[in-house]
Amino acid sequence: MEVRLILGDQLNAEHTWFEEVNDNVCYVMFEMRQETDYVKHHIQKVVAFFGAMRNFARAREKEGHRVLYYTLDDSQNEQELEKNLNKVISLLDATRFAYQLPDEFRLDQQLQSFCKGLKISSEGVDTDHFLTTRDEMGKFFAGKKKWVMEFFYRYMRKKFDILMVHDQPEGGSWNYDKFNRNKWNGSPAIPPPYLPKVEDIEQLHKMIEDQGIMTLGSISKDQFLFPMTRKESIKQLDYFCENLLVDFGSFQDAMHQEETNLFHARISFALNVKILHPLEVINHAIEAYRKQPDTISLSQVEGFVRQVLGWREYIRGLYWKEMPTYKGLNALENTNPLPDFYWTGKTKMNCLSTTVKNSLEHAYAHHIQRLMITGNFALLAQTHPDAVDEWYLGIYADAVEWVQLPNTRGMSQYADGGMVATKPYVSSGSYVNKMSNYCSSCSYNHKKRLGDDACPFNSLYWNFLDDKKDFLKSNNRMGMMLNLLRKIKPEELAAIKTRAYEIIANPDAY
């Protein structure tokens, strides 16, 4: 008898494990306090994971596979991975244990340690999901001082022959990012979001509450965005390709007061729990482009492909290259706490209030809201990256550490000193106004640096540049802004810094 472990983010029905039914193999899956309690998660995240896991287990059982599943409230559940594994190995008198390699360093170390203590044989196998091995990107950049994502992305395009004509990029350009920065002002119309058909949400919610799991946010069946079956995941992907891809690239960086989703696919949860495969997602988008070349431009589909083929694999490669030290990096030595309004949305800053409330309501925000609203403010307020990591990991349903940590600690908070981002992604209120309509209904004036109605982002921005100027002076991309900083009159800069420190000391008053 062989026991095979499947973790909650390993729901890949196409894995080679499932090619044959074997009565001498038992698949085991556990809902555990170990995973619900290490950080406070959004209720929709916990429900989505448990719902997807249960549907996956039922589907494998229908195929004839033997599955042992411990629900969170099962009296047999020890609530810890190693205790549960020891129990089922003994119960089934197993002679062999196998697992798919985890994508989280913590679990990878836990399972390696567990296997060393076993008296039966054990094996870790690939998840058959990612397009690169754990160490492939490290080998690609071996000997290089900078890990430039664009070069890795081009390598991936060639490796998988994606949007290529022989050895050259289709259309003559590798990257259409300059066409992907438009503000959305009400046109073109945005189709309504696809809401997956989901079951058992109320039952799962009640079970989680009854078990005393501490969660954040709210949940409603009518607004639940996350597919929990393979069938619904494909429908969500198809809906994006048929209705949203046509304008995705142009407005992928846009934000809007009344539109939470805009033209985004919202398939990141299904991707990150491996219900969908990245090549499948890419090929769906390219197929839609091929069918509608007069409607869907190359810049739209390239912007989407770059996120999945380039950025997603790049981030994973960096995670495995730099862990576990990466999790402790704090290059800018930021130490401030995260403002309370990140948990409530109660702030007069409209961009932050809107984004946080959307996140609490939907367990979702798109990448620019995460980077240039919540992440931007946290960095300008010089928040400790541990606190920022904890919030991002908990609040978003698609957040698993391999993708969340480098995006937050690297891209958003620059805590890695520039491994991921070529400069800190900080801005004043002008960028927020440029890419959204948040400022038009805000209590603050995005143009003012000083005064009670001056946008807090402005004083925080110049204060941040001044506080970190010694660290940033060798960064060529920061040269122009540091030159502008030097041109601010000393008395004005002093007033700016006084206001910034007032905001940092009491951010929930703003």
C-alpha positions, -999 to +999 in steps of 0.1 A: +000+000+000+013+034-010+000+066+007+002+097-016-003+131-001-021+159-020-018+194-005-045+221-009-027+239-038-020+207-057-054+201-074-040+190-107-063+164-122-039+159-151-010+148-129+006+116-140-005+100-107-040+098-119-034+081-153-042+047-138-064+035-110-045+014-085-062-002-055-029-003-037-026+035-037-045+057-013-046+095-018-048+115+014-060+151+018-064+171+050-081+204+061-059+214+090-056+241+117-019+240+109-028+258+076-058+279+087-041+294+118-005+304+108-019+337+095-054+352+097-069+344+063-099+359+045-130+338+050-134+335+012-099+321+009-105+294+034-138+285+018-123+285-017-095+262-007-116+237+012-143+238-014-119+232-042-101+204-022-134+186-015-145+188-052-111+175-063-114+145-039-149+137-050-139+138-087-109+114-081-132+090-062-156+090-091-127+080-114-122+050-091-092+063-071-091+056-034-092+088-013-090+094+024-101+129+033-101+145+067-125+175+069-116+202+095-143+189+119-135+152+115-129+137+149-100+117+134-082+149+123-051+157+143-049+192+127-012+188+120+003+174+088+029+150+104+004+136+130-022+130+103+003+113+080+016+091+108-020+081+116-030+072+081+003+053+074-004+032+104-041+028+097-035+016+062-003-004+071+014+015+043+048+004+030+055+035+009+049+072+011+049+097-017+042+134-021+042+161-047+069+187-041+053+216-021+056+252-035+060+266+000+094+264+016+079+258+050+060+227+039+090+215+018+112+215+049+084+199+070+080+170+045+117+165+040+121+162+078+091+139+081+105+115+054+138+113+072+120+099+102+100+073+083+107+036+085+091+030+051+104+042+017+094+077+005+096+099-026+089+134-036+077+140-072+071+170-094+036+187-094+036+186-133+024+222-132+051+248-137+069+255-169+104+256-153+122+236-126+128+252-092+164+259-101+161+267-139+159+305-135+189+305-112+209+286-138+197+310-165+210+340-146+241+323-132+270+348-131+247+378-138+246+407-114+209+416-122+180+392-128+161+411-155+127+395-160+126+407-197+155+384-206+140+354-189+106+361-205+123+361-240+140+328-231+105+314-221+089+326-254+116+308-274+116+277-252+078+271-257+075+288-291+049+313-278+040+341-302+072+335-322+079+335-359+110+313-362+134+329-337+118+363-337+088+377-317+055+379-336+048+415-346+085+425-343+085+434-306+089+413-275+070+436-252+040+459-256+039+473-221+039+508-234+005+502-248-008+487-215-010+519-194-043+535-203-067+550-179-103+538-182-129+565-183-161+546-189-154+533-224-152+507-237-180+490-217-169+464-192-188+431-194-202+419-160-178+395-142-183+358-145-195+343-113-187+306-110-214+282-099-205+272-064-220+249-038-217+243-001-205+279+006-229+284+035-221+250+049-184+255+047-187+290+062-207+276+091-182+248+097-152+272+097-170+295+122-181+265+144-145+253+146-134+287+159-112+297+129-103+334+131-108+349+096-112+384+081-135+399+055-170+389+044-185+363+022-216+362-001-226+335-026-237+362-050-203+378-052-180+348-048-153+350-076-134+317-072-142+286-091-139+254-071-142+228-099-123+222-131-155+228-151-161+262-136-124+272-139-125+265-177-157+285-180-141+314-162-111+312-185-133+310-216-153+340-204-122+361-201-109+351-236-143+357-252-153+389-234-124+406-216-092+398-234-100+423-262-093+452-238-072+435-211-038+448-222-048+484-228-064+488-193-045+462-172-030+490-151-062+511-148-082+515-116-118+528-111-140+537-083-171+518-095-153+489-112-136+462-091-126+438-119-123+459-150-109+436-178-090+412-155-093+374-159-095+366-121-081+331-128-052+334-104-069+313-077-076+285-101-040+288-115-023+288-080-042+258-067-033+241-100-068+235-113-057+253-144-023+247-161-003+278-172+002+265-208-035+258-210-043+293-200-018+308-224-030+287-253-066+296-246-057+333-249-037+329-281-064+308-297-089+336-290-065+360-306-060+338-336-098+336-341-103+373-338-072+390-352-093+420-363-108+424-328-081+413-304-047+431-310-014+415-303-007+440-275-037+427-256-027+390-257+011+397-252+003+416-220-015+386-207+010+361-218+038+381-202+021+378-168+017+340-169+047+329-190+072+355-178+064+370-145+048+340-128+076+317-135+102+344-128+088+350-093+087+313-085+123+309-096+134+338-074+115+323-045+133+290-046+167+306-053+166+330-024+147+311+003+148+310+033+169+342+037+145+361+014+117+360+039+138+380+064+151+407+041+145+444+051+170+464+030+153+497+038+152+490+075+115+499+078+099+492+112+065+509+114+033+490+121+007+485+094-022+510+099-054+497+113-074+508+082-058+480+063-082+457+082-113+480+081-110+504+051-118+533+074-097+561+060-104+594+043-080+585+015-105+574-012-080+552-031-071+532+000-106+531+014-119+517-019-091+492-025-092+479+011-130+476+012-130+458-022-103+434-008-123+427+023-155+422+003-140+401-025-107+386-013-093+401-045-077+432-060-058+434-092-021+439-094-019+477-097-042+482-067-020+458-048+013+475-060+004+512-063-023+517-037-019+494-007+017+486-013+027+521-022+013+536+010+028+508+032+062+515+017+059+553+019+048+549+056+080+527+060+060+498+073+079+466+084+077+442+055+067+413+079+035+431+086+028+438+049+035+402+040+011+389+066-017+412+053-012+402+017-009+365+024-041+366+045-064+389+026-062+375-010-076+342-020-049+336-046-020+343-021+003+313-016+038+322-003+058+314-034+040+341-054+030+364-026+064+368-009+085+380-038+057+402-051+052+418-017+087+419-002+104+424-035+083+442-060+060+461-036+082+469-006+117+468-021+128+450+010+152+428-011+171+459-021+164+455-058+164+418-067+129+419-082+123+456-089+148+480-106+136+508-083+111+512-054+075+514-068+065+545-049+045+575-062+028+606-051-009+613-057-003+622-093+001+586-104-031+576-086-049+604-104-033+594-137-044+558-136-078+561-118-107+583-109-102+579-071-089+614-066-121+631-081-142+620-051-115+622-024-112+644+007-077+653-004-062+673-032-038+652-052-019+683-064-010+697-029+020+688-008+010+708+022-021+718+040-049+699+058-064+689+024-031+679+008-029+643-004-010+623+022+008+604-006+026+636-016+043+645+017+050+608+023+066+604-011+091+633-007+098+623+028+105+587+018+130+599-009+147+622+016+149+595+043+162+569+019+184+591-004+217+576+007+204+541+000+189+551-034+217+575-047+234+548-067+202+538-084+202+553-119+164+551-122+160+573-091+183+600-103+157+624-118+135+623-087+164+627-063+175+658-084+140+672-080+142+665-042+174+686-040+155+715-056+129+717-029+136+746-006+149+736+028+120+752+047+094+736+024+111+702+027+110+706+065+073+713+064+067+683+041+087+660+065+068+673+095+035+665+079+048+631+067+059+622+102+025+632+116+008+608+091+032+580+099+026+585+136-012+585+133-022+571+098-057+562+108-065+599+113-061+606+076 
